[in-house]
Each structure stands twice: as C-alpha cells, then as structure tokens.
Amino acid sequence: MLFSNVIGQDFIKKHLTQSADKGRIPHAQLFVGAAGSGTLPMAIAYAQYILCNNQAGENRGGNDACNLKFDQIAHPDLHFAFPVATTTRVKSHPVSCHFATEWRSFIKENPYGSLFDWHKHIDIEKKQGQIGVNEALDINKSLALKAYEGGYKVMIIWMADKMNSAASNKLLKLIEEPPNKTVFILITENEDRIIDTIKSRCQVLHFPRLSEKHLSNALSQKYNLPEAEALKIAHQSEGDFNKAQQLLQSDNDELIFEKWFVTWVRSAFVARKKKEAILDLLQWSETIAKTGRETQKNFLQYCIQFFRQAMLQNYAVTELVFFETQTEFDLKKFAPFIQGNNISSIVSELESAQYHIERNGNAKIILSDLSIKLTRLLHRK
C-alpha cells in the first residue's frame, strides 16, 4: 500500500514518515476516524514504510522484495486482528487467522470498507463480530516470536473498540511493554469505547473527514467520472470515501433504508389521529427486527442522519444539506416537522435504541417502543 494510494490526509502522512525517518516510532498508536477517512490504508502504508526501510516519504527506495509482499498483504512481520464470529466454515473459537484469505481480498477490494462491509464479506450480517480472548492469546503468541526478517513487527488491530473486556485486559500488559521493535496500531471509529488503560498507553492520531476536493479527485481517477458528478457525490458523502463509493452503486443499502424510513415516519405521523396506524408501526418493527443486528444499527444511524438533514433544511442551512432522496419522498415538505424542540429528543431515542440493540436487546420491543415515541415527537411544537 503506497502512501500515494491513501486519499488526502497529507499532514498525517508527513507526520508518520518524518517520525519513522528520525527513528521515533511509538510502540503503540491509536488511529481514530471513520473507515472512509482512510485509517486502515494509512496503517498498512505506515507499516510498509517501517518494515521495508523505505525512504523520502514514500514506499520506494527500500527493500523491493518486501514491498512486493505488501502488494499481496502477505508480509510475515505484518499481523492483523479484526472482529470475527462463527460461520458455516468456522464453527467455534473464531480468530482472525481463520479469515486471512477473506481479509486480504477485502483489503484489495476496498481498504476503505466499514465494519458492516466486512461482516457482509464473511457472511455474518446477522451476528456481531468481536475481538475476543482467543484472539488476544493468538496475538501474544505471534508477537512472542522473533521478526521473520530481523526488523520490526507490526500488529494492526482494526476496529479495536470491538475488543471485549477479557481481550482488552489480556493485551494490556503487552501493549504497555511490547517486545523489542514491536509496533501496535489500533484503529477505531469510537475512541470512547477503548478502555482508558489501553488508550493512555497509545499515541492518538485523529483522522479528519476527507475534503470534497480530495474525494472528487479520487472518484474521477478510480471511476472515470465527469467532474460535476464527482463533485456532487463528494458533497453528499460527508468526507467519507466508502460512502461515496456506495452512492455510486445502484443496489446499495441506502435505497432500502430510505424506503423503511419513509414507511416508518408516515405511519408514525398519522398514528396520532388514526389509531390503527399503530398496527402498521408494529408490523414495521417486526420487519426490521428480522434483519441482522448490524443492519439494524446501520439503519438507525441512517435515520439520525436523515433527521439532521431535515432540520438543516428547515432552518435553510442549504450549504450543509447534501441529502437527495431516491424515492418520491420530499425532504422539503418533511423538514418543517423537525426543529429545535424535537431534534435532540429524536436523536437521543435513536441512539438509545442503537445502544440496546448492540447489547442484544429484543429488537422488536426496542423498535416498537421507539416508534411509539416518534409519534409524539413528530408533533411536538
């Protein structure tokens, strides 16, 4: 992975390469940012720069054989840990090494992919991947060995916030005092979910959202898009390259999410005067509850975004309104019902539903309760 393949983030690239050139490589770093901001490709490019002794701020001029191994994501001193779950092939004690082939193909296809994309890639949409204690034991064993090529060893823990408490406690001592020339790079979208004892031992780097200019250039180069279309998608994607790619796909989840959302808010809106609409809301809750938990969580996040865009539209902050519906639903007509007196409560209820679903609550009950609350909040003056 070349640094030139990482979109934008020039300041972070410069910081990482200069610190490596000066021999000031922290033993543990925490990359914080959305998957679409480039945290994973940056971590791989940085690992390549360290392991292959590359020079001058780019992955060239070092060990050619080493760089070739990185092209295949197959360097023996580069290790990965990421959330997994049981599948039809891996029926018990799943760990990252069981999914090495799938992981390489995932990175090659889309290094900016989200956790939800990874779950779909290994067909566990209806489960919640995690980094468990068995993974922590594997990490300890891998890093206890000498480096294959005699230099550094790099361990990239992707979506480190998915480590359960047992795994976190097992790795704490290793992260605090790793073997010589061992580098940990933890990646997360949710810094607050990393336990403080681990976070305090890491140098934290926050990845900002990508600029529209960087996004549009990347889209034009990769997909050969006209400039106007690339700029439009870059504006809609909120600095997230993964979302920008999804917007290009006609069969993406957003169309399904929008249809669910429209059905939901229309039923909730009329339920105040039409009591039988409550049955429609219960039926809607049952439909969503049949999907996987990751799908439910992603849908609720989509709803938060939709309500916020409606509020911005209501207050005529048009320069921040990027949302474009794919159905006949009119955002401008819906916007007046979302205002300062109800937006905070709506978002709070959606976040609470996400929290309880993530903790294996009964999705049908959670969504039914959320729907009934929405019928009141939409009519709040």
Backbone torsions as a table, in degrees:
resi	resn	phi	psi	omega
1	MET	NA	113.4	178.5
2	LEU	-81.3	148.8	174.0
3	PHE	-60.5	-31.2	179.5
4	SER	-67.7	-18.2	176.6
5	ASN	-83.2	-11.2	179.0
6	VAL	-87.4	126.1	-175.1
7	ILE	-75.2	126.5	175.1
8	GLY	60.4	-145.9	178.6
9	GLN	54.2	40.3	-175.9
10	ASP	-62.0	-36.8	-179.1
11	PHE	-63.8	-42.5	-179.6
12	ILE	-67.9	-40.7	176.4
13	LYS	-56.6	-47.0	-178.5
14	LYS	-63.5	-42.3	179.3
15	HIS	-61.1	-45.4	-176.8
16	LEU	-67.9	-44.2	-178.1
17	THR	-70.0	-39.1	179.6
18	GLN	-66.8	-40.2	178.3
19	SER	-65.6	-37.5	177.6
20	ALA	-67.5	-41.6	179.7
21	ASP	-61.3	-33.1	-178.9
22	LYS	-88.8	1.6	179.8
23	GLY	74.7	18.1	-179.9
24	ARG	-104.6	73.4	-176.6
25	ILE	-102.3	110.2	179.3
26	PRO	-60.4	144.6	-178.1
27	HIS	-75.3	-18.7	178.6
28	ALA	-146.4	126.5	178.1
29	GLN	-129.4	148.9	178.3
30	LEU	-120.0	113.7	177.4
31	PHE	-92.5	119.8	-176.5
32	VAL	-114.8	122.8	178.1
33	GLY	167.8	164.1	177.2
34	ALA	-63.0	149.7	179.3
35	ALA	-55.8	-36.4	-178.8
36	GLY	-73.8	-3.5	176.7
37	SER	-88.9	-10.1	173.6
38	GLY	102.1	23.5	-178.1
39	THR	-63.9	-43.9	-178.0
40	LEU	-69.6	-50.7	178.0
41	PRO	-60.3	-33.1	177.7
42	MET	-66.7	-41.3	179.6
43	ALA	-63.1	-41.4	-179.8
44	ILE	-68.2	-41.7	178.2
45	ALA	-63.1	-39.7	178.7
46	TYR	-66.4	-42.3	177.3
47	ALA	-61.4	-40.6	178.4
48	GLN	-64.6	-39.6	-179.9
49	TYR	-63.0	-39.7	-179.3
50	ILE	-73.6	-50.6	-172.0
51	LEU	-71.6	-31.1	-176.1
52	CYS	-97.0	6.1	179.2
53	ASN	53.2	44.1	180.0
54	ASN	-76.5	169.6	-167.7
55	GLN	-136.5	164.1	168.9
56	ALA	57.3	34.2	171.9
57	GLY	78.4	7.6	177.8
58	GLU	-143.8	160.5	-176.8
59	ASN	-83.2	63.2	175.7
60	ARG	-141.6	162.5	174.3
61	GLY	84.0	1.5	179.9
62	GLY	-104.6	-138.5	-178.1
63	ASN	-82.8	111.4	-175.7
64	ASP	-62.9	-40.2	179.7
65	ALA	-64.4	-37.6	178.7
66	CYS	-64.8	-44.9	179.5
67	ASN	-62.6	-34.9	178.6
68	LEU	-65.5	-38.6	177.2
69	LYS	-62.9	-36.4	178.6
70	PHE	-69.0	-30.4	176.4
71	ASP	-59.4	-29.6	179.8
72	GLN	-99.3	6.0	-175.3
73	ILE	50.8	47.8	-173.2
74	ALA	-136.3	31.2	177.5
75	HIS	-77.5	132.4	-175.2
76	PRO	-67.4	-17.1	179.4
77	ASP	-101.4	7.7	174.3
78	LEU	-105.9	119.9	-177.0
79	HIS	-119.8	148.5	179.8
80	PHE	-127.4	148.1	167.0
81	ALA	-135.7	140.1	-176.0
82	PHE	-157.0	163.9	-177.5
83	PRO	-66.2	134.9	177.8
84	VAL	-140.0	170.4	176.4
85	ALA	-153.0	170.7	179.1
86	THR	-66.9	147.5	177.5
87	THR	-134.2	-177.0	177.2
88	THR	-65.2	-25.3	179.0
89	ARG	-90.1	-43.0	179.9
90	VAL	-105.5	100.7	-169.6
91	LYS	-91.6	-14.4	179.7
92	SER	-155.8	154.8	178.3
93	HIS	46.4	56.4	-179.3
94	PRO	-69.7	135.1	173.9
95	VAL	-136.5	167.3	-171.4
96	SER	-60.5	-35.5	-177.5
97	CYS	-62.6	-22.7	177.4
98	HIS	-71.8	-15.7	-175.3
99	PHE	-119.5	25.6	-174.9
100	ALA	-60.8	-43.7	-179.1
101	THR	-63.8	-45.7	179.0
102	GLU	-63.7	-37.2	-178.6
103	TRP	-65.7	-43.3	178.5
104	ARG	-62.3	-42.8	179.8
105	SER	-66.8	-35.9	177.9
106	PHE	-62.2	-45.4	-179.4
107	ILE	-65.6	-41.6	-178.7
108	LYS	-67.1	-36.4	-179.4
109	GLU	-74.1	-44.4	-177.0
110	ASN	-159.6	87.4	178.9
111	PRO	-64.6	-12.1	178.1
112	TYR	-94.8	10.5	-177.7
113	GLY	-65.6	152.8	-178.8
114	SER	-90.7	174.7	176.2
115	LEU	-61.4	-38.9	178.5
116	PHE	-63.4	-39.9	176.8
117	ASP	-61.9	-40.3	179.0
118	TRP	-65.7	-42.1	178.1
119	HIS	-61.2	-39.8	176.9
120	LYS	-66.8	-36.7	-177.3
121	HIS	-62.8	-35.3	-179.9
122	ILE	-106.7	12.7	172.2
123	ASP	61.6	49.4	174.3
124	ILE	-129.0	37.3	-178.2
125	GLU	-57.4	-29.6	-176.1
126	LYS	-91.0	9.2	177.6
127	LYS	-124.1	171.1	176.6
128	GLN	-114.9	112.4	178.5
129	GLY	-67.0	148.4	176.5
130	GLN	-147.8	163.1	173.9
131	ILE	-105.3	106.6	-172.1
132	GLY	-101.1	-173.3	-175.5
133	VAL	-66.9	-31.4	176.8
134	ASN	-64.0	-35.9	175.6
135	GLU	-64.7	-42.1	179.5
136	ALA	-61.3	-38.9	177.6
137	LEU	-64.9	-40.7	177.3
138	ASP	-62.8	-40.9	179.2
139	ILE	-62.2	-44.9	178.4
140	ASN	-59.4	-42.5	180.0
141	LYS	-66.4	-43.9	-178.3
142	SER	-62.3	-43.3	-174.9
143	LEU	-83.1	-10.7	176.3
144	ALA	-74.7	-21.0	179.9
145	LEU	-80.5	155.5	177.0
146	LYS	-69.2	154.3	177.7
147	ALA	-62.5	135.3	-177.1
148	TYR	-60.1	-39.3	-178.3
149	GLU	-104.7	13.5	171.9
150	GLY	81.3	2.5	-179.4
151	GLY	-110.7	-132.2	-179.8
152	TYR	-78.7	160.1	166.2
153	LYS	-120.8	138.2	-179.3
154	VAL	-123.6	127.5	176.1
155	MET	-112.8	114.9	177.3
156	ILE	-101.5	117.9	177.6
157	ILE	-106.3	103.2	-175.9
158	TRP	-85.5	135.6	-176.2
159	MET	56.2	54.6	-175.7
160	ALA	-63.1	-18.5	177.9
161	ASP	-69.1	-10.2	177.4
162	LYS	-88.4	4.1	172.7
163	MET	-69.4	129.7	174.7
164	ASN	-77.4	173.1	-173.7
165	SER	-63.2	-36.3	179.9
166	ALA	-64.6	-42.4	179.0
167	ALA	-67.1	-42.1	-179.8
168	SER	-59.7	-46.2	-179.8
169	ASN	-66.7	-34.2	179.7
170	LYS	-68.1	-33.2	-176.5
171	LEU	-90.9	-13.5	-173.0
172	LEU	-54.4	-49.9	-177.8
173	LYS	-64.9	-38.8	-179.4
174	LEU	-66.5	-40.4	178.4
175	ILE	-68.9	-35.0	179.9
176	GLU	-70.1	-42.6	-178.3
177	GLU	-132.9	75.1	-178.2
178	PRO	-74.6	162.2	173.9
179	PRO	-59.2	161.9	-179.0
180	ASN	-56.8	139.2	178.4
181	LYS	56.5	41.7	174.7
182	THR	-116.5	129.8	-177.1
183	VAL	-120.0	127.1	173.1
184	PHE	-100.3	132.2	170.3
185	ILE	-123.8	107.3	177.6
186	LEU	-95.1	138.4	-178.2
187	ILE	-122.8	133.6	179.9
188	THR	-149.8	152.9	169.9
189	GLU	-97.9	-15.5	-175.2
190	ASN	-127.5	87.4	-177.2
191	GLU	-58.6	-35.1	-176.6
192	ASP	-67.2	-16.7	-179.4
193	ARG	-92.5	1.0	172.6
194	ILE	-87.8	128.5	-176.8
195	ILE	-62.8	144.3	-172.7
196	ASP	-59.5	-34.5	-177.4
197	THR	-66.2	-29.2	174.9
198	ILE	-82.2	-44.9	-177.7
199	LYS	-60.0	-36.3	-178.4
200	SER	-68.1	-17.0	-179.8
201	ARG	-96.8	2.8	-177.8
202	CYS	-113.7	147.2	167.8
203	GLN	-83.7	122.9	-172.0
204	VAL	-96.3	130.8	174.9
205	LEU	-121.5	121.9	178.7
206	HIS	-95.6	127.9	-179.8
207	PHE	-95.9	116.9	177.7
208	PRO	-74.4	165.0	173.4
209	ARG	-61.9	150.6	-179.7
210	LEU	-74.1	147.7	178.8
211	SER	-73.7	155.9	178.8
212	GLU	-62.1	-33.8	179.6
213	LYS	-64.6	-48.2	178.9
214	HIS	-62.7	-41.4	-179.7
215	LEU	-64.4	-47.6	-177.9
216	SER	-64.1	-38.2	178.1
217	ASN	-64.2	-43.0	-179.6
218	ALA	-65.3	-40.9	178.9
219	LEU	-65.9	-40.5	179.0
220	SER	-63.0	-42.3	-178.2
221	GLN	-70.7	-43.7	-174.6
222	LYS	-77.9	-37.0	-174.1
223	TYR	-114.1	3.3	178.9
224	ASN	55.1	46.0	-178.7
225	LEU	-85.8	149.4	170.5
226	PRO	-62.2	151.3	-175.0
227	GLU	-57.6	-43.4	-177.0
228	ALA	-63.0	-42.3	-180.0
229	GLU	-68.5	-39.3	179.2
230	ALA	-62.9	-41.3	178.9
231	LEU	-65.5	-38.8	179.6
232	LYS	-63.2	-46.3	-179.6
233	ILE	-67.9	-39.4	178.3
234	ALA	-60.2	-38.1	179.4
235	HIS	-67.8	-39.4	-177.7
236	GLN	-72.4	-25.4	-170.3
237	SER	-86.0	-2.9	175.3
238	GLU	55.8	41.4	176.0
239	GLY	73.5	21.0	-178.0
240	ASP	-119.6	110.8	-176.1
241	PHE	-67.1	-33.4	178.5
242	ASN	-64.6	-41.7	178.0
243	LYS	-66.7	-36.9	178.2
244	ALA	-60.2	-40.7	178.6
245	GLN	-67.3	-36.9	179.4
246	GLN	-65.9	-35.6	179.4
247	LEU	-65.5	-21.5	178.7
248	LEU	-81.5	-15.0	-175.8
249	GLN	-93.6	126.2	-178.5
250	SER	-69.3	-22.9	-177.3
251	ASP	-104.2	27.7	-176.9
252	ASN	-75.3	166.5	-175.7
253	ASP	-66.3	-21.2	-172.1
254	GLU	-64.0	-34.5	179.0
255	LEU	-65.4	-42.5	177.3
256	ILE	-64.1	-44.7	179.2
257	PHE	-59.8	-41.2	-179.2
258	GLU	-64.3	-40.9	179.1
259	LYS	-63.8	-41.5	176.3
260	TRP	-61.9	-43.4	-178.0
261	PHE	-63.6	-46.6	-178.4
262	VAL	-61.4	-45.9	177.2
263	THR	-58.3	-42.4	-177.3
264	TRP	-64.2	-54.1	-174.6
265	VAL	-69.6	-32.3	177.8
266	ARG	-66.8	-42.8	178.0
267	SER	-66.7	-40.0	179.8
268	ALA	-66.9	-35.0	-177.3
269	PHE	-68.4	-41.4	-176.1
270	VAL	-85.6	-11.5	-174.9
271	ALA	-64.7	-21.2	-179.2
272	ARG	-65.3	-36.3	-178.7
273	LYS	-105.8	-22.2	-176.5
274	LYS	-116.6	92.3	-171.0
275	LYS	-60.9	-29.0	-178.7
276	GLU	-69.1	-12.3	177.3
277	ALA	-66.6	-19.5	176.1
278	ILE	-60.1	-35.3	178.1
279	LEU	-63.9	-36.6	176.9
280	ASP	-64.7	-39.1	179.1
281	LEU	-66.3	-39.5	178.2
282	LEU	-66.7	-38.2	177.3
283	GLN	-65.8	-40.5	177.2
284	TRP	-61.0	-45.3	-179.6
285	SER	-60.1	-39.7	-179.9
286	GLU	-66.6	-38.2	179.1
287	THR	-63.0	-47.7	-178.9
288	ILE	-68.1	-36.1	-178.0
289	ALA	-64.5	-22.2	179.8
290	LYS	-76.4	-14.5	178.8
291	THR	-82.1	174.0	178.7
292	GLY	-71.3	158.3	-178.1
293	ARG	-63.1	-36.8	178.9
294	GLU	-65.7	-37.9	176.3
295	THR	-63.3	-43.4	179.1
296	GLN	-61.1	-45.5	-179.6
297	LYS	-64.4	-41.2	178.8
298	ASN	-66.9	-36.4	177.7
299	PHE	-65.4	-43.0	178.6
300	LEU	-63.4	-36.2	175.8
301	GLN	-65.7	-38.0	175.7
302	TYR	-61.4	-41.7	179.1
303	CYS	-62.2	-41.7	177.7
304	ILE	-58.3	-46.0	179.8
305	GLN	-62.4	-41.8	-178.5
306	PHE	-63.3	-46.2	-179.9
307	PHE	-63.7	-39.5	179.1
308	ARG	-65.5	-40.1	177.3
309	GLN	-64.5	-36.9	177.8
310	ALA	-64.2	-40.7	178.8
311	MET	-64.0	-43.3	178.6
312	LEU	-61.8	-38.6	176.9
313	GLN	-64.8	-40.2	-179.9
314	ASN	-62.2	-38.7	-178.7
315	TYR	-93.7	13.3	173.3
316	ALA	60.2	32.8	174.3
317	VAL	-90.7	65.3	-168.9
318	THR	-65.6	-25.0	-179.7
319	GLU	-68.4	-16.5	178.8
320	LEU	-104.2	-0.7	179.7
321	VAL	-91.8	105.4	-178.7
322	PHE	-107.5	-10.8	-171.6
323	PHE	-69.9	134.3	174.1
324	GLU	-131.4	118.9	-177.8
325	THR	-72.4	150.2	179.6
326	GLN	-101.8	-4.7	176.2
327	THR	-111.1	-168.4	-179.8
328	GLU	-80.1	-2.5	-177.8
329	PHE	-61.8	130.5	-175.6
330	ASP	-101.1	109.8	-179.1
331	LEU	-62.1	-36.1	-177.8
332	LYS	-65.7	-35.7	178.9
333	LYS	-75.2	-30.5	-179.7
334	PHE	-78.8	-31.1	-172.3
335	ALA	-53.8	-40.5	-177.1
336	PRO	-59.4	-18.3	-179.3
337	PHE	-86.2	-6.5	179.6
338	ILE	-114.3	111.7	-175.0
339	GLN	-145.0	-174.9	-172.8
340	GLY	-59.2	-26.2	-176.5
341	ASN	-82.9	-13.6	-179.6
342	ASN	-128.4	-14.3	-175.5
343	ILE	-62.1	-42.0	-178.5
344	SER	-63.7	-41.6	-179.9
345	SER	-67.5	-40.5	179.1
346	ILE	-61.9	-49.1	-179.4
347	VAL	-62.9	-40.3	179.4
348	SER	-61.4	-42.5	179.7
349	GLU	-67.4	-38.3	178.5
350	LEU	-66.3	-42.2	178.5
351	GLU	-66.1	-37.2	177.3
352	SER	-64.4	-40.7	177.6
353	ALA	-63.2	-42.0	176.2
354	GLN	-57.4	-46.2	-177.7
355	TYR	-58.7	-46.9	-175.8
356	HIS	-73.3	-33.8	176.4
357	ILE	-66.2	-40.9	179.1
358	GLU	-61.5	-28.4	-179.1
359	ARG	-98.0	29.0	171.4
360	ASN	65.2	29.2	173.2
361	GLY	-69.4	163.3	178.6
362	ASN	-70.1	109.8	-172.4
363	ALA	-61.7	-37.8	-178.2
364	LYS	-64.4	-42.7	178.7
365	ILE	-66.9	-44.2	-178.9
366	ILE	-61.3	-46.1	-177.4
367	LEU	-72.2	-33.2	176.6
368	SER	-65.5	-45.0	178.0
369	ASP	-61.4	-43.7	178.3
370	LEU	-60.8	-41.8	-178.4
371	SER	-63.7	-43.1	179.6
372	ILE	-64.7	-39.4	177.5
373	LYS	-65.3	-36.5	-180.0
374	LEU	-64.2	-34.2	179.5
375	THR	-59.1	-32.2	178.6
376	ARG	-81.3	-42.4	-173.9
377	LEU	-67.5	-34.2	-179.1
378	LEU	-65.0	-25.8	-178.1
379	HIS	-100.9	7.2	179.2
380	ARG	-68.7	130.4	-178.2
381	LYS	-82.7	NA	NA
